[in-house]
Amino acid sequence: DGNIGVDENVEIVRLDGLTLKVKKKGSYLI
């Protein structure tokens, strides 16, 4: 997408103290 934000296809998770956007489709965004 290239858009910064949150939608139904993205879940916010905590990993090693960092906030990462993890797409349910399998794509990982920082």
C-alpha positions, 0 to 999 in steps of 0.5 A: 500500500505505502500508506501509513496507518491502521486497517483491518488487514494490519495488526500491531504487535510487540516484539523485542520491545519494538512496535511492528506492523504485521500484515495478516497477509504475511507482509512485515512493515516497520 
